Amino acid sequence: MRERFFCTFFIAVLLALLAAGAQAPTRNGSSHSSMAQHGEVAETATAAMDALNKGDYATAIQGLEKLTKMAPGVAEFQANLGMAYYSAGRPQDAIVPCSKALKLKPGLVAAHYFLGISLAESGGCKEALPYLEKDYPRLTDQRLKRVVGLDGAQCANTVDEPYRAVNFLQWLNRDFPDDPSVLYLSTHVFSDLSTRASERLLHIAPGSYQAHQLYAEALKVQGKIADAIAEYRKVLAMAPRLPGIHYQIGRLLLAEERDSATRDAAGREFEEELQISPGDAASEYELGEMARQARKWDEAIEHFGRAVKSDPDFPQALIGLGKSLVSAGRAQEAVEPLEAAVKLTPHDPVAHYQLSFAYLRVGRQEEAKQQLAIYRETHDQQQRFSQAIRLGIVGNLSQAQTDEPPE
């Protein structure tokens, strides 16, 4: 259901009433008649505003429609009527009174706000966008700001102007980072933008190395490992020193059945990547992990150490370094990288488990117990989170299996 609310603005109703009284027509110059009409305007306005504040939009609309006929030159009455229409779920009816209000008083910001969202929600997206783009940065009412931003992003996408939609989404994700509607709309807009860009690339330059790279990424997502590797090889044939391609091939090789020949081939790809990008932390990490799994502790420590040097905020490399140091009998040295990993990823159970193990090895029993308790807590939280996602997507098909502690 569309959110309905009434946003009062800074111009006092009393000023509107005074303006209405000053312009109210008189009959035969009778001051008595003028005062009577002024009293009727004041009484009607008070009742209408009271109804608005109570959320009784039908009553408010009746009163405000009467007021705009009695005092058609009062911008505030026109604006209030527009807001009442909008709040009652009648955005199309809100357009005319909000437009009249702005003609009478161009600086009436409330009328500007509600005209923009009323146009947007009535299908007038092209007309609405200039209003919405101007209004979002200056709005202070958070509920109205959210509506303006969502309407703006949806409208821009509707009229095939995705980059204007991105501007709204940047604002919305800054101001409402955890709002489900913002996240949902962001997913669709960025997905549409990605699809459009990829289609244009394939149309404009189908034989380019970028197109082959795009093919490879699509094949990787589909699980077609051999075909993806073949496409990446085509990329390298066209751009031999393009960073990241050897790394991607190495990762794909490791995704297949890991016999010794495959592992060796993957290792060569990571080494090739380091020839192109000597500071590539990801390739150093992969080489370190391969060495660790082969129980080559010194070699693993060397690779993980270089990865951490290139990227000190690489938690997996810090954990790998800590694990390798412990395995090499250097538990005291392992504490520092593992503590750094815990600080970077406080919700990662693996980091806490490995730190508890290192603490235990160096005789810090109480700290080891604390980290083990945090491991259990974060592990359970992670399990609940994963199960909630699974339930949300596919329903409760089977009970989730319990993971063993990490090595």
C-alpha positions in Angstrom: 0.0 0.0 0.0 1.2 3.4 -0.9 2.4 5.4 2.0 0.0 8.3 2.9 1.0 11.2 5.1 0.5 14.9 5.5 3.5 17.2 5.7 2.8 20.6 7.2 5.0 23.4 5.9 6.4 26.5 7.4 3.9 29.1 6.2 1.3 29.5 8.9 -2.3 28.8 8.1 -3.1 32.1 9.9 -1.3 34.0 7.2 -3.4 32.2 4.6 -6.5 33.1 6.5 -5.5 36.7 6.6 -4.8 36.7 2.9 -8.1 35.2 2.3 -9.8 37.8 4.4 -8.1 40.6 2.6 -9.1 39.4 -0.8 -12.6 38.0 0.1 -15.2 39.8 -2.1 -17.8 42.1 -0.6 -21.4 42.6 -1.5 -22.5 46.2 -2.0 -19.5 47.3 0.1 -21.0 45.9 3.2 -18.4 45.5 5.9 -20.9 43.2 7.7 -21.0 40.9 4.7 -17.2 41.0 4.4 -16.7 40.1 8.0 -19.2 37.3 7.7 -17.5 35.8 4.7 -14.1 36.2 6.4 -15.5 34.3 9.4 -16.8 31.5 7.2 -13.4 31.2 5.5 -11.7 31.0 8.8 -14.1 28.5 10.2 -13.9 26.3 7.1 -10.1 26.5 7.0 -9.8 25.5 10.7 -12.1 22.5 10.2 -10.2 21.5 7.0 -6.8 21.7 8.7 -8.1 19.8 11.7 -9.3 17.0 9.4 -6.0 16.9 7.6 -4.1 16.6 10.9 -6.4 13.7 11.9 -5.9 11.9 8.6 -9.6 12.4 7.6 -8.7 13.3 4.1 -12.2 13.0 2.7 -13.5 15.7 5.1 -10.4 17.8 4.5 -10.8 17.7 0.8 -14.4 18.8 1.0 -13.4 21.8 3.1 -10.4 22.7 1.0 -12.3 22.5 -2.3 -14.8 24.9 -0.8 -12.0 27.2 0.4 -10.3 27.3 -3.1 -13.6 28.4 -4.5 -14.2 31.1 -1.8 -10.6 32.3 -2.0 -9.0 31.1 -5.3 -6.1 33.4 -4.9 -4.7 31.9 -1.7 -1.8 29.7 -2.7 -1.7 27.9 0.7 -5.2 26.6 0.2 -4.4 25.3 -3.2 -1.2 23.6 -1.9 -3.1 22.1 1.1 -5.8 20.7 -1.3 -3.0 19.1 -3.4 -1.4 17.5 -0.4 -4.8 16.3 0.8 -5.5 14.7 -2.6 -2.1 13.1 -2.6 -2.4 11.8 0.9 -5.8 10.3 0.0 -4.2 8.3 -2.7 -5.3 10.6 -5.6 -2.0 12.0 -7.0 -3.5 12.8 -10.3 -6.1 15.1 -8.7 -3.3 16.8 -6.8 -1.5 18.1 -9.9 -3.9 21.0 -10.7 -4.1 22.6 -7.2 -0.3 22.2 -6.7 0.3 23.8 -10.1 -2.1 26.7 -9.2 -0.3 27.2 -5.9 3.1 27.6 -7.6 1.7 30.0 -10.1 0.3 32.1 -7.3 3.4 31.8 -5.1 6.4 30.3 -6.9 8.4 30.0 -3.7 5.9 27.7 -2.0 8.2 24.7 -1.6 5.5 22.3 -0.2 3.5 22.7 -3.4 6.7 22.0 -5.4 7.4 18.8 -3.5 3.9 17.4 -3.9 3.6 18.4 -7.5 6.7 16.4 -8.3 5.7 13.2 -6.6 2.1 13.6 -7.9 3.3 13.9 -11.5 5.6 10.9 -10.9 2.9 8.7 -9.5 0.4 9.7 -12.2 2.6 8.6 -15.1 4.1 12.0 -15.8 7.6 11.0 -15.3 9.3 13.4 -17.8 7.5 16.3 -16.2 8.2 15.1 -12.7 12.0 14.5 -12.9 13.1 18.2 -12.8 11.0 18.7 -9.7 12.2 15.6 -8.0 15.9 16.3 -8.8 15.6 19.8 -7.4 13.7 18.7 -4.3 15.6 15.7 -3.0 18.8 17.6 -1.9 16.8 20.3 0.0 14.2 18.1 1.8 14.5 17.7 5.5 11.4 15.6 6.1 12.8 12.0 5.9 9.5 10.3 4.9 8.9 12.7 2.1 12.6 12.6 1.1 12.4 8.8 0.7 9.3 9.1 -1.5 10.8 11.7 -3.7 14.0 9.6 -4.1 12.1 6.4 -4.9 9.8 8.1 -7.3 12.8 9.8 -9.0 14.7 6.6 -9.5 11.7 4.7 -10.8 10.7 7.6 -13.1 14.2 7.9 -14.5 14.4 4.2 -15.2 10.9 4.3 -16.8 11.8 7.1 -19.3 15.0 5.2 -20.2 17.4 7.5 -18.4 19.3 5.0 -16.2 22.1 7.4 -15.3 19.6 9.9 -13.8 18.2 6.9 -11.8 21.7 6.2 -10.5 21.9 9.7 -9.1 18.8 9.1 -7.1 20.1 5.7 -5.9 23.3 7.2 -4.8 21.4 9.6 -2.6 19.0 7.0 -1.4 21.7 4.4 -0.5 23.5 7.2 1.4 20.5 8.3 3.4 18.5 5.0 3.6 21.2 2.3 3.4 19.1 -0.5 5.0 15.7 0.3 3.4 14.3 -2.8 1.6 12.6 -0.7 -1.2 15.9 1.1 -1.8 17.9 -2.1 -2.0 15.3 -3.8 -4.2 15.2 -0.9 -6.6 19.0 -0.6 -6.7 19.2 -4.3 -7.7 16.9 -3.8 -10.6 18.3 -0.5 -11.9 21.9 -1.6 -11.7 21.0 -4.9 -13.3 19.2 -3.2 -16.1 22.1 -0.8 -16.6 24.5 -3.8 -16.7 22.4 -5.6 -19.2 22.1 -2.5 -21.5 25.8 -1.9 -21.4 26.7 -5.5 -22.2 24.2 -5.6 -25.1 25.7 -2.4 -26.5 29.2 -3.7 -26.2 28.3 -6.9 -28.0 26.6 -5.0 -30.7 29.2 -2.3 -31.2 32.4 -4.4 -30.7 31.6 -8.1 -30.9 35.1 -9.1 -31.7 36.9 -7.0 -29.1 38.8 -8.5 -26.2 36.3 -6.8 -23.9 33.5 -8.8 -25.6 35.4 -12.0 -25.1 36.0 -11.1 -21.5 32.2 -10.6 -21.1 31.6 -14.0 -22.7 34.0 -15.6 -20.4 32.3 -14.1 -17.3 28.9 -15.3 -18.5 30.2 -18.8 -19.1 31.8 -18.8 -15.7 28.5 -18.0 -14.1 26.9 -20.8 -16.0 29.5 -23.3 -14.7 31.0 -23.9 -18.2 34.6 -23.9 -16.9 36.4 -25.1 -20.0 34.5 -22.8 -22.3 35.2 -19.8 -20.0 38.9 -20.6 -20.0 38.9 -20.8 -23.7 37.4 -17.3 -23.9 39.9 -15.9 -21.4 42.7 -17.4 -23.6 41.2 -15.4 -26.6 41.4 -12.3 -24.4 45.1 -13.0 -23.7 45.8 -13.5 -27.4 44.5 -10.0 -28.1 45.8 -8.3 -24.9 48.6 -10.4 -23.5 49.4 -8.1 -20.6 45.8 -7.4 -19.5 45.7 -7.5 -15.7 43.5 -10.1 -14.0 43.1 -12.6 -16.8 45.7 -15.1 -15.7 44.3 -14.9 -12.2 40.8 -15.7 -13.5 42.1 -18.7 -15.5 43.9 -19.9 -12.4 40.7 -19.7 -10.3 38.7 -21.6 -12.9 41.3 -24.3 -13.0 41.1 -24.7 -9.3 37.3 -25.0 -9.6 37.7 -28.2 -11.6 38.8 -31.5 -10.2 42.0 -30.8 -8.4 44.6 -33.3 -9.4 48.3 -32.4 -9.2 48.5 -31.4 -12.9 45.6 -29.0 -12.5 47.0 -27.5 -9.4 50.4 -27.0 -11.1 48.7 -25.3 -14.1 46.7 -23.0 -11.8 49.9 -22.1 -10.0 51.6 -21.2 -13.3 48.7 -18.9 -14.1 49.0 -17.1 -10.7 52.8 -16.7 -11.3 52.0 -15.3 -14.8 49.6 -12.8 -13.2 52.3 -11.7 -10.8 54.6 -11.0 -13.7 52.0 -8.6 -15.1 50.9 -7.2 -11.7 53.7 -7.7 -9.2 51.6 -6.5 -6.3 48.5 -8.6 -6.9 47.5 -9.7 -3.5 44.8 -12.1 -4.8 47.4 -14.2 -6.7 49.8 -14.2 -3.8 47.0 -15.4 -1.6 46.1 -18.3 -4.0 49.7 -19.4 -4.2 49.9 -19.2 -0.4 46.8 -21.3 0.0 48.1 -23.9 -2.4 51.3 -24.1 -0.5 49.5 -24.3 2.8 47.4 -27.2 1.6 50.5 -28.9 0.5 52.0 -28.4 4.0 54.8 -26.2 2.6 54.6 -23.8 5.6 57.6 -21.6 4.7 56.4 -21.1 1.1 52.9 -20.4 2.3 54.1 -17.8 4.9 56.1 -16.1 2.1 53.2 -15.8 -0.2 50.7 -14.8 2.5 53.1 -12.2 3.8 53.5 -10.6 0.4 49.7 -10.6 0.0 49.3 -8.8 3.4 52.1 -6.4 2.5 50.2 -5.4 -0.7 46.8 -5.3 1.0 47.0 -5.0 4.8 43.2 -5.1 4.9 42.9 -8.6 3.3 41.4 -10.7 6.1 41.7 -14.1 4.3 45.4 -13.5 3.7 45.9 -12.5 7.3 44.1 -15.7 8.4 46.1 -17.8 6.0 49.3 -16.3 7.3 48.3 -16.9 10.9 47.3 -20.5 10.2 50.6 -21.2 8.4 52.7 -19.6 11.2 50.9 -21.8 13.8 51.5 -24.9 11.7 55.1 -24.0 11.3 55.5 -23.8 15.1 55.6 -20.0 15.2 52.3 -19.4 17.1 53.6 -16.3 18.8 54.1 -14.6 15.4 50.6 -15.8 14.3 48.8 -13.8 17.0 49.3 -10.4 15.4 47.9 -11.2 11.9 45.0 -13.1 13.4 44.1 -10.3 15.8 44.2 -8.0 12.8 41.8 -10.3 10.9 39.4 -10.3 13.8 39.3 -6.5 13.9 38.7 -6.4 10.1 36.0 -9.1 10.2 34.5 -9.3 13.7 31.6 -11.5 12.5 33.8 -14.1 10.8 33.8 -17.3 12.9 36.9 -18.6 11.2 39.0 -15.7 12.3 37.9 -16.1 15.9 38.5 -19.9 15.9 42.0 -19.5 14.5 42.9 -16.8 17.0 41.6 -18.9 19.9 43.9 -21.7 18.6 46.9 -19.4 18.5 46.2 -18.0 22.0 46.0 -21.6 23.2 49.3 -22.5 21.7 51.0 -19.5 23.4 49.4 -20.2 26.8 46.8 -17.4 26.8 44.1 -19.7 28.1 41.4 -17.1 29.1 41.7 -15.2 25.9 41.5 -18.5 24.0 38.3 -19.3 25.8 36.9 -15.9 25.0 37.7 -16.3 21.3 36.2 -19.8 21.2 33.0 -18.5 22.8 32.8 -15.7 20.2 33.5 -18.3 17.5 30.5 -20.3 18.6 28.3 -17.2 18.8 29.3 -15.9 15.3 29.1 -19.4 13.8 25.5 -19.8 15.1 24.6 -16.3 13.8 26.0 -17.2 10.4 24.1 -20.4 10.3 20.9 -18.7 11.2 21.5 -16.0 8.6 22.2 -18.5 5.9 19.1 -20.5 6.8 17.0 -17.4 6.8 18.2 -16.6 3.3 17.6 -20.2 2.1 14.1 -20.1 3.6 13.3 -16.8 2.0 14.3 -18.1 -1.4 13.3 -21.7 -1.5 11.3 -22.4 1.6 12.0 -25.0 4.3 13.0 -28.0 2.2 15.2 -29.7 4.7 17.1 -29.1 7.9 20.4 -27.4 7.4 23.5 -29.5 8.2 25.8 -28.5 11.1 29.2 -27.4 10.0 32.3 -28.7 11.7 34.7 -26.2 13.2 37.1 -24.7 10.7 40.6 -26.2 10.5 
